[in-house]
Amino acid sequence: MIVTLFMIFLIVTTIYTLIYVAQLQFDKTSFAMAAATVNLFIMEAITEIIICYTTAIFMMLIIVCYRQDFTLLRQQPQYFNEAPRLRKLTRASVAIGLLLATSLLVAVNLVYLNGLVITKPIMISHRGVDNGNGVQNTIPALIKTSKEHPDYVEMDIQVTKDHQFVVMHDPTLKALAGVKKKPSQLTLKQLEKITVRENGYQAKIPSFDAYLKAAHKHHQKLLVEIKTSSAYTAADTKRFIDRYGATLLAHHDQVHTLSFKVMRDLKRLDQKQFVSYILPYNLTFPHTVANGYTMEVTTLNDQFVDKADRNHKTVYAWDIDNTDQMDQMMFMGVTGVVTDNLTEMRQEVKSNTDHPSYAKLLLTFMNELSLTSNE
């Protein structure tokens, strides 16, 4: 079985590589679309043949191991010859069936190659920066990034010692400020005096009030992540809704959190609030009161996205920082992507929708076929 899988891997890799390289050349010609349609059909046909062949080989190996002889294998052709359903199939019916299946597959492929099954996700700047253009979660970086007009700026808040809200991602201040303290161990006034440094920039730690005011002044919508710690209580969730709920709704901001309890309490306290539940991995589709799910990209797949769509839930993928991942997310149909490289990912979206490379579309489809085969 191991030898068979290795040989199949080599064969598939070789064929896919040849198809991709050939399509790169065809993309320079006037018949690029026709070539892509043929190549995509070849890819799908080869994949199905290999899956069926591999399954048959494995089943025979299992039967041989179980019977401990080759009697069944020698008798197998006779079984097929005597199968009533196979005898009834005529050449005409087989030909018609193949023709219909091929026509349907080609039609689906044309839809895909014309970009009709690729979605254009909303763009969300991770921690308010783009390619290291400032210190994460600070107002100067927010202002700079807002000029690029992301759909949302994702940022993080935590509770302070005096139960105010400060904009900070890390559980401690050591990495950005060199201070061996947790945000929950200092008051808001103390935190606002601390300077954080990153990417060659520096800025003061902002309160959520100041950050929110700056975002609204620059007409920038926010995706607010509420981070919890041992200092966080249910009263903080209520305080958050009472203080910021109305203004978040007025400016169409959104909230997400890793805490199931906080997510549930937010929706209970304010049903109109858009709240997404953050999932670090995909085990099963959770049926919750959340408006959507923010999922780490590693285990996100199209089955999860399809279930979310059927349940009228959004799906935000994080962190999407290279073009291959971006292509896969567009193919899966995610609602939005959270990225540290906003400009690059936006350019990739534009390239895929305005001037798609058929070779790149084939490569994306190859990756999807590989994932499906593995599953």
TAHU-V260876 format. One record per pair of residues at least 12 apart in sequence whose C-alpha atoms are under 10 Angstrom apart, sorted by the first residue. I is the first residue (numbers start at 1). GAP is how many residues later the second one is. D is the distance in whole Angstrom. If there is no record, write none. Layout:
[[I:GAP:D] [I:GAP:D]]
This chain:
[[1:53:9] [1:56:9] [1:57:7] [1:60:8] [1:61:10] [4:50:8] [4:53:9] [4:54:9] [5:49:8] [8:42:8] [8:43:10] [8:46:8] [11:39:10] [12:31:9] [12:34:8] [12:35:8] [12:38:9] [12:354:10] [12:358:10] [13:353:10] [15:27:10] [15:28:8] [15:31:9] [16:23:9] [16:26:10] [16:27:7] [16:30:10] [16:346:9] [16:347:8] [16:350:7] [17:346:9] [17:349:10] [19:16:10] [19:17:9] [19:19:10] [19:20:6] [19:21:9] [19:23:9] [19:24:8] [19:340:9] [19:343:9] [19:344:9] [20:16:10] [20:19:9] [20:20:10] [20:338:9] [20:339:6] [20:340:8] [20:341:10] [20:342:7] [20:343:7] [20:346:9] [21:338:8] [22:13:9] [22:14:10] [22:17:9] [22:337:8] [23:12:7] [23:13:7] [23:16:8] [23:17:10] [23:334:9] [23:335:7] [23:336:5] [23:337:9] [23:339:8] [23:340:10] [24:12:10] [24:333:8] [24:334:8] [24:335:5] [24:336:9] [25:334:9] [26:332:9] [26:333:9] [27:329:10] [27:330:7] [27:331:7] [27:332:7] [32:325:9] [32:326:7] [32:327:9] [33:77:9] [33:80:8] [33:81:9] [33:324:10] [33:325:7] [34:76:9] [35:323:9] [36:73:9] [36:74:9] [36:77:8] [36:321:10] [36:322:6] [36:323:8] [36:325:9] [36:326:8] [37:68:10] [37:69:7] [37:70:9] [37:71:10] [37:72:6] [37:73:7] [37:75:10] [37:76:8] [37:321:9] [37:325:10] [38:68:8] [38:71:9] [39:320:10] [39:323:8] [40:65:10] [40:66:9] [40:69:7] [40:70:9] [40:72:10] [40:73:9] [40:318:10] [40:319:10] [40:321:9] [40:322:7] [40:323:10] [40:325:8] [40:326:9] [41:61:8] [41:64:7] [41:65:7] [41:68:8] [43:319:9] [43:322:9] [43:323:8] [43:326:9] [44:61:9] [44:65:10] [44:321:9] [44:322:9] [44:325:8] [45:57:10] [45:60:10] [47:319:10] [47:322:8] [47:323:9] [47:326:8] [48:321:10] [48:325:9] [50:323:10] [51:322:8] [60:12:9] [60:13:7] [60:16:10] [61:12:10] [112:219:9] [112:249:8] [112:250:10] [112:253:9] [113:243:8] [113:244:9] [113:245:7] [113:248:7] [113:249:9] [114:239:9] [114:242:8] [114:244:9] [114:247:10] [115:215:10] [115:216:9] [115:237:8] [115:238:7] [115:239:9] [115:240:10] [115:241:8] [115:243:10] [115:246:9] [116:215:10] [116:237:9] [117:213:9] [117:214:7] [117:215:9] [117:216:8] [118:209:9] [118:210:9] [118:211:9] [118:212:5] [118:213:5] [118:214:8] [118:215:7] [118:216:10] [118:231:10] [118:234:8] [118:235:8] [118:243:10] [119:208:10] [119:210:8] [119:211:5] [119:212:7] [119:213:8] [119:214:5] [119:215:7] [119:216:8] [119:217:10] [119:230:9] [119:233:10] [119:234:9] [120:209:9] [120:210:6] [120:211:9] [120:213:8] [120:214:8] [120:215:8] [120:216:8] [120:217:10] [120:226:10] [120:229:7] [120:230:9] [120:232:9] [120:233:8] [121:30:10] [121:194:10] [121:195:9] [121:196:10] [121:205:9] [121:208:8] [121:209:7] [121:212:7] [121:213:6] [121:214:5] [121:215:4] [121:216:7] [121:217:10] [121:225:10] [121:228:8] [122:28:8] [122:29:6] [122:30:8] [122:194:9] [122:212:9] [122:213:6] [122:214:4] [122:215:6] [122:216:9] [122:224:9] [122:227:10] [123:26:9] [123:27:6] [123:28:5] [123:29:7] [123:30:9] [123:193:10] [123:212:9] [123:213:6] [123:214:6] [123:215:7] [123:216:8] [123:219:7] [123:220:10] [123:222:8] [123:223:7] [123:226:10] [124:25:10] [124:26:6] [124:27:6] [124:28:5] [124:29:5] [124:30:6] [124:31:10] [124:97:10] [124:98:9] [124:99:8] [124:192:9] [124:193:10] [124:194:9] [124:195:10] [124:196:10] [124:212:7] [124:213:6] [124:214:5] [124:215:6] [124:216:9] [124:217:10] [124:218:8] [125:17:9] [125:20:8] [125:21:9] [125:23:10] [125:24:10] [125:25:6] [125:26:8] [125:27:6] [125:28:5] [125:29:6] [125:30:9] [125:97:9] [125:98:9] [125:194:10] [125:212:8] [125:213:6] [125:214:5] [125:215:6] [125:216:8] [125:217:6] [125:218:10] [126:26:9] [126:27:7] [126:28:5] [126:29:7] [126:30:10] [126:97:9] [126:192:8] [126:193:8] [126:194:10] [126:211:9] [126:212:6] [126:213:5] [126:214:5] [126:215:8] [126:216:8] [127:14:9] [127:15:9] [127:26:7] [127:27:5] [127:28:5] [127:29:7] [127:40:10] [127:41:9] [127:42:8] [127:96:9] [127:97:10] [127:98:10] [127:211:9] [127:212:9] [127:213:8] [128:12:10] [128:13:6] [128:14:5] [128:15:9] [128:16:9] [128:17:7] [128:18:8] [128:22:10] [128:24:9] [128:25:5] [128:26:6] [128:27:6] [128:28:9] [128:94:9] [128:95:10] [128:211:10] [128:212:8] [128:214:10] [129:12:6] [129:13:7] [129:14:10] [129:15:8] [129:16:6] [129:17:9] [129:24:8] [129:25:9] [129:26:10] [129:210:9] [129:211:6] [129:212:8] [129:213:8] [130:12:10] [130:14:9] [130:15:6] [130:16:10] [130:18:9] [130:20:10] [130:209:8] [130:210:5] [130:211:5] [130:212:5] [130:213:7] [130:214:9] [131:14:10] [131:68:9] [131:190:9] [131:208:9] [131:209:6] [131:210:5] [131:211:7] [131:212:8] [131:213:9] [132:66:8] [132:67:6] [132:68:9] [132:69:9] [132:208:8] [132:209:8] [133:12:8] [133:65:9] [133:66:7] [133:67:9] [133:68:8] [133:207:10] [133:208:10] [134:63:9] [134:64:7] [134:65:6] [134:66:8] [134:67:6] [134:68:8] [134:69:9] [135:41:9] [135:61:7] [135:62:6] [135:63:5] [135:64:7] [135:65:8] [135:66:6] [135:67:6] [135:68:7] [135:69:9] [135:70:10] [136:19:8] [136:20:10] [136:31:9] [136:32:8] [136:33:8] [136:40:9] [136:60:9] [136:61:9] [136:62:8] [136:63:9] [136:65:10] [136:66:10] [136:67:9] [136:69:10] [136:204:10] [137:16:10] [137:17:9] [137:18:6] [137:19:7] [137:20:9] [137:29:10] [137:30:6] [137:31:6] [137:32:7] [137:59:10] [137:66:10] [137:67:10] [137:68:8] [137:69:8] [137:71:10] [137:74:9] [138:17:9] [138:29:8] [138:30:9] [138:58:9] [138:64:9] [138:65:7] [138:66:7] [138:67:6] [138:68:6] [138:69:9] [138:72:10] [138:73:8] [139:28:10] [139:64:8] [139:65:8] [139:66:8] [139:67:7] [139:68:10] [139:71:8] [139:72:6] [139:73:9] [139:74:10] [139:75:7] [139:76:8] [140:61:10] [140:62:9] [140:63:7] [140:64:9] [140:71:10] [140:74:9] [141:60:9] [141:61:10] [141:62:9] [142:12:10] [142:13:9] [142:69:8] [142:72:8] [142:73:7] [142:76:9] [142:78:9] [143:68:10] [143:71:8] [143:72:8] [143:74:10] [143:75:7] [143:77:9] [145:75:9] [145:197:9] [145:198:10] [146:69:8] [146:72:7] [146:73:8] [146:74:6] [146:75:9] [147:71:8] [147:72:10] [147:73:9] [148:194:8] [148:195:8] [149:69:10] [149:70:9] [149:71:7] [149:72:9] [149:193:10] [150:70:8] [150:71:8] [150:72:10] [150:192:8] [150:193:9] [150:196:9] [151:69:8] [151:70:7] [151:71:8] [151:72:10] [151:185:9] [152:68:7] [152:69:5] [152:70:5] [152:71:6] [152:72:10] [152:100:10] [152:101:8] [152:102:9] [152:184:10] [152:186:9] [153:62:9] [153:67:7] [153:68:6] [153:69:5] [153:70:6] [153:71:8] [153:100:9] [153:101:10] [153:185:9] [153:186:10] [154:67:9] [154:68:6] [154:69:4] [154:70:6] [154:71:7] [154:100:9] [154:101:9] [154:102:9] [154:184:8] [154:185:9] [155:12:7] [155:13:8] [155:14:8] [155:53:10] [155:56:10] [155:67:7] [155:68:6] [155:69:5] [155:70:6] [155:71:9] [155:100:10] [155:101:10] [156:12:6] [156:13:5] [156:14:9] [156:52:9] [156:67:9] [156:68:6] [156:69:5] [156:70:6] [156:71:7] [156:99:10] [156:100:10] [156:101:9] [157:12:7] [157:13:10] [157:26:10] [157:49:10] [157:50:9] [157:51:7] [157:67:7] [157:68:6] [157:69:5] [157:70:6] [157:71:9] [158:12:9] [158:13:9] [158:24:10] [158:25:7] [158:26:8] [158:49:10] [158:50:9] [158:67:9] [158:68:6] [158:69:5] [158:70:7] [158:71:8] [158:73:9] [158:74:8] [158:78:10] [159:24:7] [159:25:6] [159:26:10] [159:27:10] [159:28:9] [159:29:9] [159:49:10] [159:67:9] [159:68:8] [159:69:8] [159:70:8] [159:71:10] [159:72:7] [159:73:6] [159:74:9] [159:77:8] [159:81:10] [160:22:9] [160:23:6] [160:24:4] [160:25:7] [160:26:6] [160:27:5] [160:28:6] [160:29:10] [160:30:10] [160:31:8] [160:47:10] [160:71:8] [160:72:9] [161:21:9] [161:22:7] [161:23:5] [161:24:5] [161:25:5] [161:26:5] [161:27:7] [161:29:10] [161:30:10] [161:70:8] [161:71:10] [162:22:8] [162:23:9] [162:24:8] [162:25:5] [162:26:7] [162:27:9] [162:69:10] [163:21:8] [163:23:10] [163:24:8] [163:25:8] [163:68:8] [163:69:8] [163:70:9] [163:72:9] [163:73:7] [163:76:9] [164:20:9] [164:23:8] [164:24:6] [164:25:10] [164:43:8] [164:44:8] [164:45:9] [164:72:8] [164:75:9] [164:76:9] [165:18:10] [165:19:10] [165:22:10] [165:23:7] [165:41:9] [165:42:6] [165:43:6] [165:44:8] [165:61:9] [165:71:9] [165:74:10] [165:75:8] [166:17:8] [166:18:9] [166:21:9] [166:22:7] [166:23:10] [166:25:8] [166:26:8] [166:39:8] [166:40:6] [166:41:4] [166:42:5] [166:43:8] [166:44:9] [166:45:9] [167:16:10] [167:24:10] [167:25:10] [167:38:7] [167:39:6] [167:40:6] [167:41:6] [167:42:9] [167:43:9] [167:44:8] [167:45:10] [167:57:10] [167:58:10] [167:59:10] [167:60:10] [168:15:8] [168:23:10] [168:37:8] [168:38:8] [168:39:9] [168:40:9] [168:57:10] [168:58:10] [168:59:9] [169:14:10] [169:56:9] [169:57:9] [169:58:8] [170:12:9] [170:13:9] [170:57:9] [171:12:7] [171:13:9] [171:56:9] [171:57:9] [171:58:8] [172:12:9] [172:13:10] [173:18:10] [173:21:9] [173:23:8] [174:22:10] [175:21:9] [175:22:9] [175:23:9] [176:18:10] [176:19:8] [176:20:5] [176:21:5] [176:22:7] [176:26:9] [177:17:7] [177:18:6] [177:19:5] [177:20:6] [177:21:9] [177:25:10] [177:27:10] [177:28:9] [178:16:10] [178:17:9] [178:18:8] [178:19:9] [179:15:9] [179:17:10] [182:47:10] [183:46:10] [183:48:10] [184:44:10] [184:45:8] [184:46:9] [184:47:6] [184:48:8] [185:46:9] [188:17:9] [188:18:9] [188:19:7] [188:20:10] [189:16:10] [189:17:10] [189:18:9] [190:15:10] [191:13:8] [191:14:6] [191:15:8] [191:16:8] [192:12:6] [192:13:5] [192:14:6] [192:15:7] [193:12:7] [193:13:9] [194:12:9] [208:16:10] [208:36:10] [209:34:10] [209:35:9] [212:12:10] [212:32:9] [212:35:9] [212:36:9] [212:41:10] [215:36:10] [216:31:9] [216:32:10] [216:35:7] [216:37:10] [219:32:8] [220:31:9] [220:32:10] [220:33:9] [221:27:9] [221:30:7] [221:31:7] [221:32:5] [221:33:8] [222:26:8] [222:29:9] [222:30:8] [222:31:5] [222:32:6] [222:33:8] [223:25:10] [223:29:10] [223:30:6] [223:31:5] [223:32:5] [223:33:7] [223:51:10] [223:52:9] [223:53:9] [223:115:10] [224:24:10] [224:29:8] [224:30:6] [224:31:5] [224:32:6] [224:33:8] [224:51:9] [224:52:10] [225:29:9] [225:30:6] [225:31:5] [225:32:5] [225:33:8] [225:50:10] [225:51:9] [225:52:10] [225:53:9] [226:14:10] [226:29:7] [226:30:7] [226:31:5] [226:32:8] [226:33:8] [226:36:8] [226:37:9] [227:29:9] [227:30:7] [227:31:7] [227:32:8] [227:35:9] [228:29:9] [228:30:8] [228:31:7] [228:34:9] [232:30:10] [233:29:9] [234:27:9] [234:28:8] [234:31:8] [234:32:10] [236:26:9] [237:24:10] [237:25:7] [237:26:9] [237:28:7] [237:29:7] [237:32:9] [238:24:10] [238:27:8] [238:28:8] [238:31:7] [238:32:10] [240:26:9] [241:24:10] [241:25:7] [241:26:10] [241:28:7] [241:29:7] [241:32:9] [242:27:9] [242:28:9] [245:21:9] [245:24:10] [245:25:8] [245:27:9] [245:28:7] [246:24:9] [246:26:10] [246:27:9] [248:25:8] [248:26:9] [249:23:8] [249:24:7] [249:25:8] [252:21:9] [252:22:9] [253:20:9] [253:21:8] [253:22:10] [254:19:7] [254:20:5] [254:21:6] [254:22:8] [254:37:10] [255:18:8] [255:19:6] [255:20:5] [255:21:6] [255:22:9] [255:36:10] [256:18:8] [256:19:5] [256:20:4] [256:21:6] [256:22:6] [256:34:9] [256:35:10] [256:36:9] [256:37:8] [256:38:8] [257:18:8] [257:19:7] [257:20:6] [257:21:5] [257:22:9] [257:36:10] [257:37:9] [258:18:9] [258:19:6] [258:20:5] [258:21:7] [258:22:8] [258:35:10] [258:36:9] [259:18:8] [259:19:8] [259:20:9] [260:16:10] [260:17:7] [260:18:9] [260:19:10] [260:28:9] [260:30:9] [262:13:10] [262:15:9] [263:12:7] [263:13:7] [263:14:6] [263:15:9] [263:25:9] [263:26:8] [263:27:7] [263:28:10] [264:13:9] [264:24:8] [264:25:7] [264:26:7] [266:23:10] [266:24:9] [267:22:7] [267:23:7] [267:24:9] [268:21:9] [271:18:9] [271:19:10] [271:20:10] [272:19:10] [273:17:10] [273:18:9] [274:16:8] [274:17:6] [274:18:8] [275:14:9] [275:15:6] [275:16:6] [275:17:7] [275:18:9] [276:12:10] [276:13:9] [276:14:5] [276:15:5] [276:16:5] [276:17:5] [276:18:6] [276:19:10] [276:37:9] [276:38:8] [276:39:9] [276:40:9] [277:12:9] [277:13:6] [277:14:8] [277:15:6] [277:16:5] [277:17:6] [277:18:8] [277:38:10] [277:39:10] [278:12:10] [278:14:9] [278:15:6] [278:16:5] [278:17:6] [278:18:8] [278:37:10] [278:38:9] [278:39:10] [278:40:10] [279:14:7] [279:15:6] [279:16:5] [279:17:7] [279:18:10] [279:21:10] [279:38:10] [280:14:8] [280:15:6] [280:16:5] [280:17:9] [280:18:9] [280:19:9] [280:20:10] [280:38:9] [281:13:10] [281:14:7] [281:15:6] [281:16:8] [281:17:7] [281:18:6] [281:19:7] [282:13:8] [282:14:8] [282:15:9] [282:16:9] [282:17:5] [282:18:6] [282:19:8] [282:22:8] [283:16:8] [283:17:9] [283:21:10] [284:19:10] [284:20:8] [285:18:9] [285:19:6] [285:20:9] [285:22:7] [285:23:8] [286:18:10] [286:21:10] [286:22:9] [287:21:9] [287:24:9] [287:26:10] [288:25:10] [289:24:10] [290:23:8] [290:24:9] [291:17:10] [291:20:10] [291:21:8] [291:22:5] [291:23:7] [291:24:9] [292:16:8] [292:17:10] [292:19:9] [292:20:8] [292:21:4] [292:22:4] [292:23:6] [292:24:8] [292:43:9] [293:12:10] [293:15:8] [293:20:7] [293:21:6] [293:22:5] [293:23:6] [293:24:9] [293:42:10] [294:20:8] [294:21:6] [294:22:4] [294:23:6] [294:24:7] [294:41:10] [294:42:9] [294:43:9] [294:44:9] [295:20:7] [295:21:6] [295:22:5] [295:23:6] [295:24:9] [295:42:10] [295:43:10] [296:20:9] [296:21:6] [296:22:5] [296:23:7] [296:24:9] [296:42:10] [297:19:9] [297:20:6] [297:21:6] [297:22:7] [297:23:7] [297:28:8] [297:31:10] [297:32:9] [297:40:9] [297:41:10] [298:19:9] [298:20:9] [298:21:9] [298:22:10] [298:27:10] [300:15:10] [300:17:8] [300:18:10] [300:29:9] [300:32:9] [300:34:10] [301:27:9] [301:28:9] [301:31:7] [301:32:10] [301:33:10] [301:67:9] [301:70:9] [301:71:10] [302:26:9] [302:27:9] [302:29:8] [302:30:5] [302:31:8] [302:32:9] [302:66:9] [302:69:10] [302:70:10] [303:29:9] [304:28:9] [304:30:10] [305:24:10] [305:27:7] [305:28:7] [305:29:6] [305:30:9] [306:26:8] [306:27:8] [306:28:9] [308:26:9] [309:24:9] [309:25:9] [309:26:9] [313:22:9] [314:20:8] [314:21:6] [314:22:8] [315:18:9] [315:19:5] [315:20:5] [315:21:7] [315:22:9] [316:13:10] [316:18:6] [316:19:6] [316:20:5] [316:21:5] [316:22:7] [317:12:8] [317:17:7] [317:18:8] [317:19:6] [317:20:5] [317:21:6] [317:22:9] [318:18:9] [318:19:6] [318:20:5] [318:21:7] [318:22:9] [319:18:7] [319:19:5] [319:20:5] [319:21:7] [319:22:9] [320:16:10] [320:17:6] [320:18:6] [320:19:5] [320:20:7] [320:21:8] [320:22:9] [320:25:8] [321:16:9] [321:17:9] [321:18:6] [321:19:6] [321:20:6] [321:21:8] [321:23:8] [321:24:7] [322:17:9] [322:18:10] [322:19:8] [322:22:8] [322:23:7] [322:26:9] [323:21:8] [323:22:7] [323:23:10] [323:24:9] [323:25:6] [323:26:9] [324:21:10] [324:24:9] [324:36:9] [324:39:9] [324:40:8] [324:43:9] [325:12:10] [325:20:10] [325:39:9] [326:13:10] [326:18:10] [326:19:7] [326:20:9] [326:22:7] [326:23:8] [326:26:10] [326:38:10] [327:18:9] [327:21:8] [327:22:8] [327:25:8] [327:33:8] [327:34:8] [327:36:9] [327:37:6] [327:38:10] [328:33:10] [328:35:10] [328:36:6] [328:37:9] [328:39:8] [328:40:8] [329:35:10] [330:19:8] [330:22:9] [330:23:10] [330:34:10] [331:30:9] [331:33:8] [331:34:8] [331:37:9] [332:36:9]]
